[in-house]
Every structure is written in C-alpha cells, then in structure tokens.
Amino acid sequence: GCSSTTKHPGNATYDFGPAPAHSATQAPAPMGVLVVTDVTGVPALDSERMFYRLAYSDPLRARSYANSRWASTPLSMVTQRIKSRLSQSGIKVLATTDAAAGMPILRMEIDDFTHTFDSATQSYGQLVLRASLFHGHKLIDQRVFTQKTAASSLDAAGGAHALAASTDAAAAGMIAWLSTLQLPKQ
C-alpha cells in the first residue's frame, strides 16, 4: 500500500537554496584560475545537525535543533556555495585533484557557524571563516571573514536563511579580498 515517506511530519531539512544571481555591477574576476580546497572545521560541523546558541543565558553551550537538520554538512555546503560564487565572478575553480603545479590555492576553515540568540526575541546567523591564499607553498595572505545576518524568525528556518546569507556575504568579501592580492610572477 501507499504510505508517506515522511516518518515525522515535524522534521525539516534545510540547505542554502540556489545561489543569488551574479550582479553585472560586481567587480571582475580577481584571478583566472584558483584551486579551492574543501572547507575544514570542527568535527561538529561535519554532521547534518543544525546548531544554535542562547548567548543571553548559556553562551558556552551549543545546542542542536531536535526536528531540523541540514541537507548536507555545513562544511560541504559552505565549500559548494563559495566555489559557486567564485565561479560566478569569473574565476575558474579547480579541485585539488584537478590542479596543476604552480596554481594559487585557497584554503578555508570555519571557526563558527551558528544560529545565535542575543535575547529571547533576537537572533542572527554567524559565520566566521578564515581564508588563506597560497602560491608555491608560500602564504600570500590570510583574512578572517566574520558575517552576522539577522534572522527573520526565531526558529531553524530563520537560522538557515541567516546562515545562507552570511555565507553569501563572506563569499562576496572573499572575492573583493582576492581582487586586491598580487601573485608572484612565475
């Protein structure tokens, strides 16, 4: 017989949705080809759990939503979104397995990816991401991108939207940062 594929009707799965369209007014691609490694971070971000923090009452405790989860791990989703945004800007994005010697390498690490509540009535999605650009085993530059986006609602859906927007803002900041860097001549 027929049965529903949803075991728990209250469960929800979130992702970042489609990437916003590239704006024609954005700066041109900062470099032609870039090897982008997968984003790394703490082991908790290598699961589909959605974390939130009550900064106003228990700031040292990370909690996870009981009936909501990510469609993929935050590490994977942030990797894919940043690669997509870099590609939209005109950069040819390569994986480490496709790279040839001498290409610049972008490495990223997430320090925070949380839906944070400042109070019982206000929250935001925060992404703290450290990006390092290497060329020929030499560090060219490193930058930390901290993005906070107000959540439109005080639930997992609001947190998911805010974290997606924070990731897009970090990607835009990264593109602007990359456009200021000069790579050594080969």
N, C-alpha and C positions, 0 to 999 in steps of 0.2 A: 503494500500500500504506500500511499504518499505520506511523507512526513516533512516537517520543517527542517531545514539544515541548521537552524539556529537552536542550540541547546538551551541557551539562557537569553531570553529576549532583551534583557537589560544590558548585555555586553555590547561594547562598541570598539571598533578598530579604526585608528587614525593614521593618516600619512600626511605629507606636505601638500598634496594636490598638485596640479600642473604648475610648472614654473611660470611666473609672470612673463609676459612678452618683453623682449628686449626693446628698449626705447631708442629711437633714432637719435635722440639728443645726448645719449651716453657717449662717453669718450671711446675712441677706437681702441682696438686690442693693444695691450701694452707690450706683448711679445708674440712671436709667431707660434712657437711650439713649447709646450710645457709638460713635463712628466708630473702627474699628480698621484701621490701615494694614497692609500686608504687612510682615512682619519682614524686615529687611535684615541684611547681614553681609558678611564677606569673600567674595571670589569662589569660594574652595574649597568653601564651604557651599551654593553654587548648582549643585551636581552631586550625583549619587546615591552618590558614594564614601563609604565608612564609614572615618573616621579613628581612629587610636589613637596613643598616645604612650607611650614607655618612659621615664618620668620618672626612673627609677632609674639609667639608663645613658646615655641620649641625649635629654635633655629638650628640646632645640631642634629635634628632627626629628619632624615629623608624618608618619606612615606610613598607608597605606590597606590595608584587608584585600583580598587578591587575589581571593577567591572569594565575597565577600559585599558586598551593596550595599543602599542604602535604596530603597524603592519609589518615593519621590519625593525632592526635595531637602530637606535639613534645614530650610532657610528656609521652604519651603512647609508641611512637616509641623508645625513649631512654630507657624506662623501659624494653621493649621487647628485645632490642639489648643487653643491659647489662646482662639480665638474660640468653640470648642465649650464650654470650661469657663466662660467669661464668660456665654454664653447659658444654661448650666445654672444659673448663680447668679441668673438672672432679668433680666440686662441685655439690652436689645435691641441687638444688634450690627449695625452697618451698615458696608458697604464705602464707600470714599471716593467711588465713583461714585453711591452712593445718598444721600449726605449732604446735608442742608440747612444753610444758613448758621447759625452760632451753636451748633452741637453740639460737645461736647468731642471731642477727637481723641487717640487713644492711638497713639504711635509706639514701635516696639521695634527694638533692634539686638542681634544676638548677637555677643559677644566671644569666646566659647569654646563648643564643642560637640564634646567629645572623650571617647573611652574611654581613660582614663589608667591606666597601670600604675605603682603605687608601688614594687612589687617583682615578682619573678617569680611570686609567689603571691597578690598582692592587686591589685585594680583597682576603678575606680569610673567612673561616667558623670558628667561635669561639664558643666553648662550655666551660662554667665554671660550674662545678658541685661539690657540697660539699657532701661528703660521711661520714657517722657516723656509727661506728660499736658498737652495744650494746650487752651486755650479762647480763641477770638477772637484767634489769633496770639500769645497770651501763654502763657508757660510757667507752669503751675500748680505742678508738682512733677516731680522725676525721682528714680528709685530704681534701684539695681543689685540684681538677684536672682542670687545665686550658690548653686547647688544641686549637691551631690555625693551620689550614691547608690551604695552598694556594689554591685558586680556579683556576680551569683550564680554566674557561671562566667567563666573566663579566655579567652573567645572572643568572636566577633562577636555571638552570641546574648545572652550576658551583658551586653555593652556596649549592645546595643539595648534590652534590658529596663531597664537602669540609666538610660539617657538618656531613655526614655519616662517613668520615674518622676521623674526630675529635672525634666522639663518640666511634669508634673502638679503637682509641689511648687512650682515657680515660678509657675504659674497660680494656685494657692491663695494664695500670698503676695501676688500682684498684686491679687487680689480683696480681700484684707484691707487692703492699702495703699489701694486706691481707696475703700474704705468710710470711710477717715479724712479724705479730702480734701473741701474745701468749694469748690464752684464759685461764681464771682462771679454776682450777680443780673443778669439782663438787663433 
